[in-house]
């Protein structure tokens, strides 16, 4: 294109990154993308530039709910389908994996919906998992999550039990056990705040193959 003396021009483009950056060992971290460009004119004038961009870590965050929970030591009880005036317990799993940068100040939280209470039965392989009664939410705090958690290192996981006591207004409905879960952390390499969201857990328990959809509908 033609740019007259004193004018300015702009070129916008996108660069596709690999879906999966190859990882061989623990030293494969803190990836920097280099970009080199050159501008030339018909009069043989030229200019070049080099830029570097730090890549944020890629977060894997899953939220799963179970009644028959064979992967933990927590045993659930109560009627399925859930019944008004009776208690049914469920377990929720938060699973966290991390990409190529270390993370710090990791916090995961999820609010308890109407009819749900904390059952004081929980475990985590890292960090501090607790119920915040003031905010009515479950919180998982982890000071630091290293790169490669969930690949070269074990997945970080928190498991906790919640208690459902259905009310009359919930009869005939699939009801929430845990509202949307929110993840946040600081990427130590890029110094950016990273966030992710996990879907709510409901009584139809899509991740539990032993529970049918009809077993998630509240009965009177």
C-alpha positions in Angstrom: 0.0 0.0 0.0 1.0 3.6 -0.5 1.9 5.7 2.6 2.7 9.3 1.9 5.3 11.3 3.8 4.0 12.2 7.3 1.2 9.6 7.1 0.9 6.6 9.4 -0.2 3.1 8.6 -1.2 0.1 10.7 -1.2 -3.6 10.1 -3.2 -5.9 12.3 -2.7 -9.7 12.3 -3.2 -12.7 14.5 -0.8 -15.6 15.3 -2.1 -19.1 16.0 -0.3 -20.9 18.8 0.0 -24.6 19.1 -2.9 -26.2 21.0 -0.4 -28.3 23.0 3.1 -27.1 23.5 5.4 -30.2 23.7 6.6 -30.8 27.3 9.5 -33.2 27.9 10.6 -32.3 31.4 10.2 -29.8 34.3 12.5 -27.3 32.6 9.9 -26.8 29.9 8.2 -23.7 31.4 8.0 -19.9 31.2 7.5 -19.9 27.4 8.3 -16.7 25.5 7.0 -16.1 21.9 9.4 -14.2 19.7 8.2 -12.0 16.8 10.5 -10.6 14.1 9.3 -8.2 11.4 10.8 -6.2 8.5 9.4 -3.3 6.5 10.8 -2.4 3.1 10.0 0.2 0.4 10.6 0.4 -3.3 13.3 2.9 -2.6 15.2 0.3 -0.7 14.5 1.8 2.7 13.9 -0.8 5.4 13.2 -1.1 9.1 13.0 -4.2 11.3 11.8 -5.0 14.8 11.8 -7.8 17.3 9.3 -8.3 20.1 8.9 -10.9 22.8 5.6 -11.9 24.5 5.3 -14.0 27.6 2.6 -16.7 27.4 0.1 -17.1 30.3 -0.2 -20.5 31.9 -3.1 -22.6 30.7 -5.5 -23.6 33.5 -7.5 -26.8 33.7 -10.4 -26.5 36.2 -13.1 -29.2 36.6 -16.1 -29.3 38.9 -17.7 -32.7 39.4 -20.5 -34.1 41.6 -21.2 -37.6 42.9 -23.5 -39.6 45.1 -21.7 -42.9 44.6 -18.2 -41.6 45.0 -15.8 -44.5 44.4 -12.7 -42.2 44.0 -12.8 -40.8 47.6 -13.3 -42.1 51.1 -16.4 -40.1 51.7 -19.6 -42.1 51.8 -22.9 -40.5 50.9 -26.4 -41.4 52.2 -30.0 -40.4 52.0 -32.8 -41.1 49.5 -32.4 -40.9 45.7 -34.4 -39.1 44.4 -34.1 -36.6 47.2 -37.3 -36.2 49.3 -38.7 -33.1 51.0 -38.0 -33.2 54.7 -35.2 -35.8 54.4 -31.4 -35.3 54.0 -29.3 -36.5 51.1 -25.6 -36.0 50.9 -23.4 -35.5 47.9 -19.7 -35.0 47.2 -18.2 -32.3 45.0 -14.7 -32.6 43.5 -12.6 -29.6 42.4 -9.8 -30.7 40.2 -7.0 -28.3 39.1 -4.3 -28.7 36.5 -1.7 -26.1 35.5 0.3 -25.5 32.3 3.8 -24.0 31.8 4.1 -21.3 34.5 4.0 -21.4 38.3 0.9 -19.9 40.0 0.5 -18.1 43.3 -2.3 -16.9 45.5 -4.7 -19.5 44.1 -8.3 -19.3 45.3 -11.3 -21.4 44.4 -14.7 -20.7 45.8 -18.3 -21.7 45.3 -21.5 -20.5 47.0 -24.1 -22.9 48.6 -27.6 -22.6 47.2 -30.9 -22.7 49.1 -31.4 -26.0 51.0 -27.7 -26.9 51.0 -25.5 -27.0 54.1 -21.8 -27.9 54.7 -21.4 -31.4 56.0 -18.0 -30.9 57.6 -16.5 -33.9 55.7 -13.7 -32.8 53.3 -10.2 -33.5 52.1 -7.6 -32.0 49.8 -4.2 -33.0 48.6 -2.9 -29.4 48.7 -3.8 -26.1 50.4 -6.5 -25.2 52.8 -10.1 -26.2 52.2 -12.8 -24.7 54.4 -16.4 -23.4 54.7 -16.8 -19.7 55.2 -20.0 -19.3 57.2 -20.1 -15.5 56.8 -20.2 -15.7 53.0 -21.9 -19.1 52.9 -19.3 -20.5 50.5 -16.7 -23.2 50.2 -13.2 -21.9 49.7 -9.9 -23.6 48.7 -6.8 -21.6 49.2 -3.4 -22.8 47.7 -0.3 -20.6 48.2 1.4 -21.9 45.1 0.7 -24.4 42.2 3.8 -25.4 40.2 3.9 -25.7 36.5 3.0 -29.1 35.1 0.5 -30.0 37.9 -1.8 -32.5 36.4 0.7 -33.7 33.8 4.3 -34.3 35.2 2.9 -33.7 38.7 -0.3 -35.0 40.3 -3.6 -33.1 39.8 -4.5 -30.8 42.6 -7.9 -31.9 44.1 -10.3 -30.9 46.8 -13.3 -33.1 47.8 -16.1 -32.0 50.1 -19.5 -33.3 51.2 -22.7 -31.2 51.0 -26.1 -31.9 52.5 -29.4 -31.3 50.7 -32.7 -30.8 52.6 -35.3 -30.1 49.9 -38.2 -27.7 50.4 -41.7 -27.9 48.9 -40.9 -25.3 46.3 -38.3 -27.6 44.8 -40.6 -30.6 44.2 -40.5 -31.8 40.6 -37.2 -30.0 39.9 -33.5 -30.8 39.5 -31.9 -28.4 42.0 -28.4 -27.0 42.4 -26.0 -28.5 45.0 -23.3 -26.0 44.4 -23.4 -22.7 42.5 -20.9 -21.8 39.9 -17.3 -22.2 41.1 -14.7 -19.5 40.5 -10.9 -19.9 40.2 -8.4 -17.1 40.4 -4.6 -17.0 40.6 -1.6 -14.9 39.7 0.8 -16.1 37.0 4.3 -15.7 38.5 5.9 -15.4 35.1 3.6 -13.0 33.3 2.3 -11.4 36.5 -1.2 -11.5 35.1 -4.3 -12.5 37.1 -5.9 -15.7 35.6 -9.5 -16.7 36.1 -11.7 -19.6 35.2 -15.2 -20.7 36.0 -16.7 -24.1 36.6 -20.3 -25.0 36.1 -22.8 -25.5 38.9 -23.4 -29.0 40.3 -27.0 -30.2 40.2 -28.9 -33.2 41.6 -28.9 -34.9 38.2 -25.2 -35.5 38.7 -24.0 -35.6 35.1 -20.6 -37.0 36.1 -22.0 -39.9 38.2 -22.9 -42.7 35.8 -24.8 -44.6 38.6 -27.4 -41.8 39.0 -30.1 -41.4 36.4 -31.7 -38.0 35.6 -35.0 -39.0 37.2 -33.1 -39.7 40.5 -32.2 -36.0 40.5 -35.8 -34.8 40.6 -37.0 -33.8 44.1 -40.0 -35.8 45.3 -42.5 -35.0 48.1 
